Amino acid sequence: GTYLTCEENVDDYFGNTRTWFASATDQALRDAHRRFPARETSFYGWENVDPRFDMRAEPREALRFGWVVEIDPYDPKSIPRKRTALGRFSHEGACVGLARDGRAAVYMGDDDVFEYVYKFVSRRRFDAKNAHANRDILDEGTLYVARFDAGGAGEWLPLVYDKSGPLNEASGFRDQADVLIRTGAAAS
């Protein structure tokens, strides 16, 4: 009973990014912005009228965008919810289906050139008889990136922070939140 919308080209709305990037000393914050194009002038000029969109004034503001948002059209008092477990990138779309075992599966593509295809599989199963039980089903689960082989086969690789796995402090990730904020880097 809800629908998903995607925050796709968030970099279009922020200006003075190159200036900020050249002088930024917080390496973790620089890394969080690295996958999005660094524009000096936004497409809309909002950085000239609202400091929120000026990277020099608010360098963390852009990190609040680039997510999948769930909206309930049947409840006028509901608040749209960002589903951060689905990762942050230039979402081209999000297509939902049910896996054979009843869990929700969301398939997504990154709109940027040479980026990735993702899927998210919920931890809990969808309950067709209880819409309320499904309210936060997209908050917990596993995000995967597709790895395609030259022959056309491939596999889904989990993007999960793990101290002994490929996504850990040694590879530049602090925790699962960092993996989700820097989804493209984690996929690489």
MDAnalysis code that builds the backbone (N, CA, C; Angstrom):
import MDAnalysis as mda
import numpy as np

u = mda.Universe.empty(564, n_residues=188, atom_resindex=np.repeat(np.arange(188), 3), trajectory=True)
u.add_TopologyAttr("name", ["N", "CA", "C"] * 188)
u.add_TopologyAttr("resid", np.arange(1, 189))
u.add_TopologyAttr("resname", ["GLY", "THR", "TYR", "LEU", "THR", "CYS", "GLU", "GLU", "ASN", "VAL", "ASP", "ASP", "TYR", "PHE", "GLY", "ASN", "THR", "ARG", "THR", "TRP", "PHE", "ALA", "SER", "ALA", "THR", "ASP", "GLN", "ALA", "LEU", "ARG", "ASP", "ALA", "HIS", "ARG", "ARG", "PHE", "PRO", "ALA", "ARG", "GLU", "THR", "SER", "PHE", "TYR", "GLY", "TRP", "GLU", "ASN", "VAL", "ASP", "PRO", "ARG", "PHE", "ASP", "MET", "ARG", "ALA", "GLU", "PRO", "ARG", "GLU", "ALA", "LEU", "ARG", "PHE", "GLY", "TRP", "VAL", "VAL", "GLU", "ILE", "ASP", "PRO", "TYR", "ASP", "PRO", "LYS", "SER", "ILE", "PRO", "ARG", "LYS", "ARG", "THR", "ALA", "LEU", "GLY", "ARG", "PHE", "SER", "HIS", "GLU", "GLY", "ALA", "CYS", "VAL", "GLY", "LEU", "ALA", "ARG", "ASP", "GLY", "ARG", "ALA", "ALA", "VAL", "TYR", "MET", "GLY", "ASP", "ASP", "ASP", "VAL", "PHE", "GLU", "TYR", "VAL", "TYR", "LYS", "PHE", "VAL", "SER", "ARG", "ARG", "ARG", "PHE", "ASP", "ALA", "LYS", "ASN", "ALA", "HIS", "ALA", "ASN", "ARG", "ASP", "ILE", "LEU", "ASP", "GLU", "GLY", "THR", "LEU", "TYR", "VAL", "ALA", "ARG", "PHE", "ASP", "ALA", "GLY", "GLY", "ALA", "GLY", "GLU", "TRP", "LEU", "PRO", "LEU", "VAL", "TYR", "ASP", "LYS", "SER", "GLY", "PRO", "LEU", "ASN", "GLU", "ALA", "SER", "GLY", "PHE", "ARG", "ASP", "GLN", "ALA", "ASP", "VAL", "LEU", "ILE", "ARG", "THR", "GLY", "ALA", "ALA", "ALA", "SER"])
u.atoms.positions = np.array([
    [0.801, -1.221, 0.000],
    [0.000, 0.000, 0.000],
    [0.829, 1.264, 0.000],
    [2.134, 1.157, -0.191],
    [2.985, 2.347, -0.268],
    [3.709, 2.344, -1.599],
    [4.431, 3.403, -1.876],
    [5.282, 3.408, -3.069],
    [6.633, 3.995, -2.727],
    [7.595, 3.684, -3.583],
    [8.962, 4.151, -3.393],
    [9.300, 5.178, -4.451],
    [10.026, 6.193, -4.049],
    [10.558, 7.182, -4.979],
    [12.050, 7.300, -4.693],
    [12.803, 7.751, -5.665],
    [14.256, 7.757, -5.532],
    [14.829, 9.153, -5.651],
    [15.792, 9.451, -4.794],
    [16.522, 10.709, -4.850],
    [17.734, 10.464, -5.746],
    [17.592, 10.850, -7.008],
    [18.553, 10.436, -8.017],
    [19.774, 11.342, -8.139],
    [19.630, 12.494, -8.693],
    [20.780, 13.348, -9.027],
    [20.960, 14.453, -7.993],
    [21.241, 14.067, -6.770],
    [21.324, 15.026, -5.675],
    [22.432, 16.047, -5.874],
    [23.475, 15.672, -6.587],
    [24.586, 16.588, -6.811],
    [24.176, 17.812, -7.636],
    [23.065, 17.732, -8.346],
    [22.592, 18.862, -9.150],
    [22.155, 20.051, -8.297],
    [21.880, 19.822, -7.018],
    [21.287, 20.839, -6.157],
    [22.290, 21.574, -5.271],
    [23.541, 21.117, -5.258],
    [24.530, 21.689, -4.347],
    [25.639, 22.383, -5.120],
    [26.048, 23.554, -4.617],
    [27.085, 24.328, -5.282],
    [28.300, 24.532, -4.401],
    [29.356, 25.062, -5.010],
    [30.638, 25.329, -4.353],
    [31.289, 24.034, -3.860],
    [30.984, 22.948, -4.542],
    [31.506, 21.651, -4.138],
    [33.002, 21.558, -4.401],
    [33.443, 22.023, -5.548],
    [34.879, 21.953, -5.853],
    [35.693, 22.795, -4.883],
    [35.192, 23.984, -4.564],
    [35.883, 24.859, -3.617],
    [35.984, 24.183, -2.259],
    [34.873, 23.608, -1.794],
    [34.877, 22.918, -0.506],
    [35.826, 21.726, -0.542],
    [35.736, 20.936, -1.597],
    [36.529, 19.711, -1.699],
    [38.031, 20.030, -1.667],
    [38.432, 21.117, -2.301],
    [39.851, 21.481, -2.370],
    [40.420, 21.834, -0.998],
    [39.571, 22.330, -0.096],
    [40.075, 22.747, 1.211],
    [39.624, 21.854, 2.363],
    [38.790, 20.868, 2.103],
    [38.265, 20.009, 3.171],
    [39.372, 19.156, 3.779],
    [39.398, 19.096, 5.084],
    [40.412, 18.311, 5.778],
    [39.854, 17.027, 6.380],
    [38.540, 16.907, 6.473],
    [37.906, 15.711, 7.030],
    [37.870, 14.631, 5.942],
    [38.806, 13.687, 6.017],
    [38.933, 12.667, 4.967],
    [37.687, 11.797, 4.846],
    [37.050, 11.457, 5.951],
    [35.837, 10.630, 5.905],
    [34.713, 11.362, 5.178],
    [34.600, 12.649, 5.417],
    [33.574, 13.439, 4.734],
    [33.891, 13.577, 3.249],
    [35.156, 13.777, 2.919],
    [35.559, 13.831, 1.500],
    [35.216, 12.507, 0.814],
    [35.516, 11.389, 1.472],
    [35.228, 10.070, 0.903],
    [33.734, 9.873, 0.672],
    [32.913, 10.382, 1.585],
    [31.464, 10.234, 1.460],
    [30.925, 10.944, 0.225],
    [31.597, 11.991, -0.214],
    [31.146, 12.771, -1.384],
    [31.812, 12.336, -2.688],
    [32.804, 11.507, -2.612],
    [33.649, 11.210, -3.766],
    [32.891, 10.637, -4.970],
    [31.847, 9.829, -4.802],
    [31.161, 9.178, -5.922],
    [30.198, 10.108, -6.665],
    [29.916, 11.265, -6.098],
    [29.010, 12.204, -6.747],
    [29.829, 13.298, -7.429],
    [29.444, 13.730, -8.624],
    [30.228, 14.752, -9.337],
    [30.375, 16.034, -8.516],
    [31.554, 16.593, -8.524],
    [31.820, 17.840, -7.799],
    [31.531, 19.021, -8.712],
    [30.435, 19.665, -8.482],
    [30.036, 20.837, -9.287],
    [30.382, 22.112, -8.519],
    [30.856, 23.083, -9.235],
    [31.081, 24.372, -8.577],
    [29.783, 25.161, -8.519],
    [29.000, 25.063, -9.583],
    [27.714, 25.755, -9.643],
    [26.623, 24.710, -9.811],
    [25.605, 24.768, -8.950],
    [24.513, 23.808, -9.064],
    [23.672, 24.122, -10.297],
    [22.828, 23.195, -10.674],
    [21.944, 23.425, -11.828],
    [20.877, 24.476, -11.536],
    [20.563, 24.694, -10.268],
    [19.426, 25.547, -9.912],
    [19.809, 26.819, -9.162],
    [21.068, 26.957, -8.754],
    [21.517, 28.166, -8.078],
    [21.052, 28.287, -6.639],
    [20.586, 27.210, -6.051],
    [20.069, 27.283, -4.684],
    [21.146, 27.673, -3.683],
    [22.412, 27.369, -3.978],
    [23.490, 27.729, -3.051],
    [23.607, 29.248, -2.896],
    [23.014, 30.008, -3.832],
    [23.059, 31.476, -3.774],
    [21.969, 32.062, -2.898],
    [20.954, 31.270, -2.558],
    [19.837, 31.790, -1.763],
    [19.615, 31.037, -0.454],
    [20.225, 29.858, -0.305],
    [20.039, 29.081, 0.913],
    [21.361, 28.384, 1.250],
    [21.982, 28.744, 2.374],
    [23.282, 28.162, 2.721],
    [23.246, 26.639, 2.857],
    [22.069, 26.091, 3.044],
    [21.928, 24.630, 3.139],
    [22.494, 23.929, 1.902],
    [22.417, 24.592, 0.749],
    [22.859, 24.004, -0.511],
    [24.252, 24.478, -0.937],
    [24.928, 25.187, -0.048],
    [26.295, 25.645, -0.280],
    [27.228, 24.704, 0.469],
    [28.009, 23.913, -0.244],
    [28.864, 22.914, 0.385],
    [29.872, 23.528, 1.353],
    [30.256, 24.788, 1.115],
    [31.204, 25.428, 2.034],
    [30.568, 25.646, 3.400],
    [29.258, 25.918, 3.414],
    [28.546, 26.189, 4.666],
    [28.013, 24.912, 5.321],
    [27.535, 23.978, 4.515],
    [26.895, 22.766, 5.040],
    [27.375, 21.520, 4.290],
    [28.617, 21.086, 4.480],
    [29.142, 19.968, 3.693],
    [28.473, 18.621, 3.973],
    [27.762, 18.503, 5.076],
    [27.075, 17.235, 5.380],
    [25.639, 17.190, 4.839],
    [25.127, 18.310, 4.428],
    [23.727, 18.363, 3.974],
    [23.458, 17.424, 2.797],
    [24.355, 17.343, 1.850],
    [24.135, 16.483, 0.680],
    [24.055, 15.009, 1.060],
    [24.633, 14.636, 2.196],
    [24.570, 13.239, 2.631],
    [23.174, 12.845, 3.090],
    [22.318, 13.819, 3.274],
    [20.928, 13.525, 3.654],
    [20.082, 13.139, 2.442],
    [20.692, 13.162, 1.253],
    [19.981, 12.861, 0.018],
    [20.698, 11.756, -0.753],
    [19.972, 11.113, -1.657],
    [20.531, 10.019, -2.439],
    [19.960, 8.680, -1.981],
    [18.822, 8.733, -1.325],
    [18.217, 7.546, -0.727],
    [16.924, 7.174, -1.449],
    [16.383, 6.026, -1.117],
    [15.035, 5.630, -1.530],
    [14.092, 6.110, -0.437],
    [12.962, 6.698, -0.847],
    [11.987, 7.234, 0.100],
    [10.671, 6.486, -0.091],
    [10.085, 6.050, 1.022],
    [8.802, 5.346, 0.981],
    [7.696, 6.304, 1.401],
    [6.619, 6.308, 0.630],
    [5.498, 7.213, 0.860],
    [4.220, 6.404, 0.962],
    [3.385, 6.731, 1.947],
    [2.092, 6.083, 2.123],
    [1.004, 7.022, 1.594],
    [0.453, 6.754, 0.409],
    [-0.540, 7.662, -0.166],
    [-1.908, 7.563, 0.507],
    [-2.121, 6.563, 1.352],
    [-3.416, 6.371, 1.996],
    [-3.523, 7.049, 3.355],
    [-2.413, 7.513, 3.890],
    [-2.413, 8.152, 5.201],
    [-1.876, 9.578, 5.066],
    [-2.785, 10.575, 5.032],
    [-2.325, 11.955, 4.836],
    [-1.460, 12.482, 5.977],
    [-1.443, 11.820, 7.120],
    [-0.623, 12.256, 8.252],
    [0.727, 11.537, 8.291],
    [0.922, 10.587, 7.396],
    [2.188, 9.862, 7.411],
    [3.323, 10.755, 6.919],
    [4.489, 10.436, 7.375],
    [5.691, 11.179, 6.987],
    [6.503, 10.284, 6.065],
    [6.924, 10.779, 4.897],
    [7.785, 9.969, 4.023],
    [9.022, 9.505, 4.785],
    [9.439, 8.261, 4.542],
    [10.549, 7.668, 5.275],
    [11.688, 7.320, 4.331],
    [12.879, 7.775, 4.669],
    [14.069, 7.397, 3.897],
    [14.464, 5.998, 4.327],
    [14.617, 5.118, 3.367],
    [14.970, 3.725, 3.645],
    [16.467, 3.561, 3.418],
    [17.220, 3.925, 4.433],
    [18.678, 3.994, 4.319],
    [19.345, 2.627, 4.171],
    [18.672, 1.565, 4.567],
    [19.259, 0.232, 4.415],
    [19.421, -0.146, 2.944],
    [18.768, 0.592, 2.037],
    [18.859, 0.327, 0.607],
    [20.049, 1.044, -0.039],
    [20.843, 1.755, 0.737],
    [22.058, 2.386, 0.232],
    [21.834, 3.774, -0.338],
    [22.938, 4.528, -0.416],
    [22.919, 5.891, -0.954],
    [23.720, 5.917, -2.251],
    [23.043, 6.265, -3.335],
    [23.677, 6.432, -4.637],
    [22.683, 7.134, -5.540],
    [23.009, 7.327, -6.797],
    [22.086, 7.985, -7.744],
    [21.064, 6.961, -8.228],
    [20.070, 6.731, -7.401],
    [19.044, 5.729, -7.696],
    [18.280, 6.070, -8.966],
    [18.331, 5.186, -9.941],
    [17.520, 5.348, -11.145],
    [16.103, 4.854, -10.892],
    [15.955, 3.889, -10.038],
    [14.639, 3.354, -9.719],
    [14.768, 2.288, -8.649],
    [13.604, 1.856, -8.156],
    [13.549, 0.791, -7.162],
    [12.315, -0.046, -7.455],
    [12.529, -1.286, -7.844],
    [11.445, -2.194, -8.209],
    [11.312, -3.258, -7.125],
    [10.125, -3.392, -6.560],
    [9.895, -4.296, -5.440],
    [9.181, -5.557, -5.896],
    [9.604, -6.675, -5.344],
    [8.938, -7.952, -5.569],
    [9.078, -8.794, -4.313],
    [8.506, -9.974, -4.352],
    [8.640, -10.889, -3.230],
    [9.509, -12.061, -3.642],
    [10.460, -12.393, -2.781],
    [11.290, -13.576, -3.005],
    [10.435, -14.814, -2.759],
    [10.911, -15.967, -3.169],
    [10.163, -17.219, -2.988],
    [9.816, -17.485, -1.532],
    [10.677, -17.033, -0.624],
    [10.426, -17.275, 0.799],
    [9.585, -16.187, 1.454],
    [9.061, -15.228, 0.657],
    [8.161, -14.208, 1.177],
    [8.822, -12.927, 1.645],
    [10.143, -12.849, 1.554],
    [10.812, -11.601, 1.932],
    [10.716, -10.600, 0.784],
    [10.716, -9.317, 1.140],
    [10.684, -8.264, 0.119],
    [12.056, -8.159, -0.541],
    [12.061, -8.036, -1.856],
    [13.293, -7.846, -2.613],
    [13.140, -6.563, -3.427],
    [14.103, -5.672, -3.306],
    [14.086, -4.399, -4.025],
    [15.287, -4.376, -4.960],
    [15.029, -4.220, -6.249],
    [16.092, -4.167, -7.254],
    [16.276, -2.719, -7.669],
    [17.554, -2.285, -7.735],
    [17.857, -0.879, -7.991],
    [19.057, -0.757, -8.912],
    [19.090, 0.336, -9.668],
    [20.235, 0.628, -10.507],
    [20.760, 2.019, -10.218],
    [22.061, 2.176, -10.343],
    [22.704, 3.482, -10.186],
    [22.714, 4.153, -11.548],
    [22.276, 5.401, -11.591],
    [22.132, 6.134, -12.843],
    [23.455, 6.644, -13.404],
    [24.508, 6.632, -12.603],
    [25.789, 7.140, -13.086],
    [26.492, 6.110, -13.972],
    [27.332, 6.600, -14.857],
    [28.065, 5.754, -15.796],
    [29.040, 4.852, -15.041],
    [29.134, 3.608, -15.467],
    [30.054, 2.617, -14.910],
    [29.806, 2.332, -13.424],
    [28.562, 2.443, -13.004],
    [28.223, 2.113, -11.613],
    [27.515, 0.760, -11.579],
    [26.679, 0.504, -10.610],
    [26.274, -0.850, -10.292],
    [24.767, -1.083, -10.274],
    [24.422, -2.382, -10.186],
    [23.058, -2.851, -9.992],
    [23.022, -3.475, -8.605],
    [21.951, -3.194, -7.860],
    [21.850, -3.641, -6.481],
    [20.531, -4.366, -6.234],
    [20.518, -5.151, -5.173],
    [19.260, -5.662, -4.644],
    [19.338, -5.625, -3.129],
    [18.193, -5.434, -2.537],
    [18.059, -5.473, -1.081],
    [17.042, -6.557, -0.774],
    [17.349, -7.408, 0.189],
    [16.418, -8.452, 0.616],
    [16.128, -8.229, 2.095],
    [14.848, -8.072, 2.409],
    [14.453, -7.797, 3.796],
    [14.740, -8.985, 4.699],
    [14.961, -8.690, 5.956],
    [15.176, -9.751, 6.945],
    [13.854, -10.464, 7.243],
    [12.780, -9.676, 7.367],
    [11.464, -10.249, 7.691],
    [10.670, -10.553, 6.426],
    [9.717, -11.439, 6.575],
    [8.824, -11.794, 5.475],
    [7.645, -10.843, 5.416],
    [7.143, -10.630, 4.218],
    [5.970, -9.805, 3.972],
    [4.739, -10.532, 4.505],
    [3.867, -9.790, 5.196],
    [2.621, -10.353, 5.723],
    [1.461, -9.724, 4.962],
    [0.899, -10.466, 4.019],
    [-0.174, -9.951, 3.163],
    [-1.445, -9.615, 3.945],
    [-1.608, -10.175, 5.129],
    [-2.827, -9.959, 5.924],
    [-2.683, -8.846, 6.950],
    [-1.481, -8.307, 7.098],
    [-1.255, -7.302, 8.129],
    [-0.328, -6.205, 7.598],
    [-0.926, -5.187, 6.987],
    [-0.136, -4.091, 6.408],
    [0.731, -3.400, 7.460],
    [0.229, -3.285, 8.664],
    [0.993, -2.620, 9.718],
    [2.290, -3.377, 10.030],
    [2.261, -4.694, 9.938],
    [3.454, -5.502, 10.204],
    [4.546, -5.260, 9.168],
    [4.156, -4.751, 8.005],
    [5.120, -4.504, 6.926],
    [5.664, -3.079, 6.925],
    [5.195, -2.271, 7.846],
    [5.496, -0.842, 7.845],
    [7.000, -0.553, 7.733],
    [7.826, -1.275, 8.448],
    [9.272, -1.004, 8.453],
    [10.078, -2.172, 7.888],
    [9.482, -2.936, 7.005],
    [10.133, -4.138, 6.474],
    [11.426, -3.822, 5.701],
    [11.521, -2.594, 5.189],
    [12.713, -2.214, 4.417],
    [13.822, -1.606, 5.281],
    [13.651, -1.659, 6.586],
    [14.681, -1.120, 7.483],
    [15.760, -2.132, 7.844],
    [15.464, -3.421, 7.698],
    [16.429, -4.446, 8.077],
    [16.528, -5.496, 6.985],
    [17.738, -5.801, 6.622],
    [17.966, -6.794, 5.582],
    [19.384, -6.679, 5.073],
    [19.606, -7.234, 3.895],
    [20.946, -7.220, 3.311],
    [20.920, -6.558, 1.943],
    [21.844, -5.640, 1.746],
    [22.034, -4.990, 0.456],
    [23.131, -5.750, -0.285],
    [22.889, -6.030, -1.566],
    [23.840, -6.764, -2.399],
    [24.182, -5.934, -3.637],
    [25.350, -6.178, -4.191],
    [25.741, -5.616, -5.479],
    [25.935, -6.780, -6.442],
    [25.560, -6.562, -7.700],
    [25.729, -7.614, -8.706],
    [27.146, -7.577, -9.261],
    [27.746, -8.765, -9.368],
    [29.031, -8.909, -10.051],
    [28.772, -9.798, -11.261],
    [28.974, -9.236, -12.445],
    [28.725, -9.966, -13.680],
    [30.031, -10.493, -14.247],
    [30.031, -11.743, -14.680],
    [31.192, -12.350, -15.311],
    [31.143, -12.113, -16.812],
    [32.274, -12.233, -17.483],
    [32.356, -12.013, -18.927],
    [31.404, -12.917, -19.705],
    [31.137, -14.113, -19.193],
    [30.258, -15.053, -19.884],
    [28.782, -14.802, -19.673],
    [28.438, -13.793, -18.882],
    [27.038, -13.452, -18.660],
    [26.486, -13.938, -17.327],
    [27.193, -14.817, -16.658],
    [26.771, -15.267, -15.329],
    [27.243, -14.234, -14.307],
    [26.915, -14.462, -13.070],
    [27.355, -13.550, -12.026],
    [26.850, -13.997, -10.678],
    [27.045, -13.147, -9.696],
    [26.551, -13.453, -8.358],
    [26.271, -12.163, -7.606],
    [25.446, -12.295, -6.565],
    [25.131, -11.165, -5.702],
    [26.108, -11.185, -4.527],
    [26.827, -10.086, -4.334],
    [27.800, -9.966, -3.248],
    [27.218, -9.082, -2.150],
    [27.178, -9.555, -0.902],
    [26.608, -8.747, 0.178],
    [27.503, -7.554, 0.518],
    [26.868, -6.426, 0.730],
    [27.580, -5.215, 1.156],
    [27.381, -5.072, 2.663],
    [28.130, -5.857, 3.399],
    [27.973, -5.933, 4.845],
    [29.315, -5.652, 5.511],
    [29.301, -4.712, 6.451],
    [30.508, -4.435, 7.227],
    [30.839, -5.671, 8.056],
    [32.074, -6.081, 8.002],
    [32.512, -7.279, 8.721],
    [33.994, -7.119, 9.014],
    [34.362, -7.174, 10.279],
    [35.763, -6.981, 10.664],
    [36.707, -7.956, 9.986],
    [36.198, -9.128, 9.579],
    [37.064, -10.102, 8.916],
    [36.769, -10.223, 7.419],
    [35.842, -9.415, 6.914],
    [35.482, -9.496, 5.500],
    [36.103, -8.379, 4.689],
    [35.657, -8.218, 3.453],
    [36.256, -7.208, 2.575],
    [35.854, -5.767, 2.922],
    [34.759, -5.576, 3.640],
    [34.317, -4.223, 4.012],
    [34.564, -4.034, 5.503],
    [35.732, -3.477, 5.805],
    [36.134, -3.310, 7.201],
    [37.029, -2.070, 7.323],
    [37.573, -1.853, 8.493],
    [38.426, -0.676, 8.711],
    [39.661, -0.680, 7.819],
    [40.207, -1.852, 7.566],
    [41.395, -1.940, 6.711],
    [41.102, -1.474, 5.287],
    [39.859, -1.640, 4.839],
    [39.485, -1.192, 3.492],
    [38.818, 0.187, 3.518],
    [38.841, 0.862, 4.677],
    [38.377, 2.246, 4.759],
    [36.960, 2.446, 5.231],
    [36.312, 1.418, 5.767],
    [34.931, 1.553, 6.245],
    [34.891, 1.415, 7.758],
    [34.197, 2.349, 8.416],
    [34.128, 2.369, 9.879],
    [33.053, 1.451, 10.446],
    [31.915, 1.333, 9.722],
    [30.783, 0.551, 10.221],
    [29.776, 0.374, 9.083],
    [28.646, -0.250, 9.379],
    [27.647, -0.493, 8.336],
    [27.057, 0.808, 7.810],
    [26.905, 1.800, 8.664],
    [26.392, 3.090, 8.200],
    [27.318, 3.679, 7.138],
    [28.607, 3.571, 7.334],
    [29.583, 4.070, 6.363],
    [29.463, 3.306, 5.043],
    [29.237, 2.001, 5.118],
    [29.042, 1.186, 3.911],
    [27.813, 1.688, 3.149],
    [26.745, 2.006, 3.854],
    [25.498, 2.451, 3.195],
    [25.610, 3.870, 2.647],
    [26.321, 4.737, 3.343],
    [26.522, 6.103, 2.841],
    [27.412, 6.087, 1.592],
    [28.422, 5.214, 1.590],
    [29.364, 5.118, 0.470],
    [29.133, 3.812, -0.294],
    [27.881, 3.591, -0.701],
    [27.496, 2.346, -1.347],
    [28.333, 2.049, -2.583],
    [28.559, 3.026, -3.425],
    [29.348, 2.803, -4.645],
    [30.779, 2.374, -4.343],
    [31.388, 2.994, -3.350],
    [32.743, 2.608, -2.960],
    [32.758, 1.195, -2.392],
    [31.742, 0.873, -1.603],
    [31.645, -0.485, -1.057],
    [31.464, -1.501, -2.175],
    [30.673, -1.166, -3.180],
    [30.452, -2.077, -4.311],
    [31.750, -2.306, -5.067],
    [32.540, -1.254, -5.237],
    [33.834, -1.399, -5.933],
    [34.762, -2.295, -5.167],
])
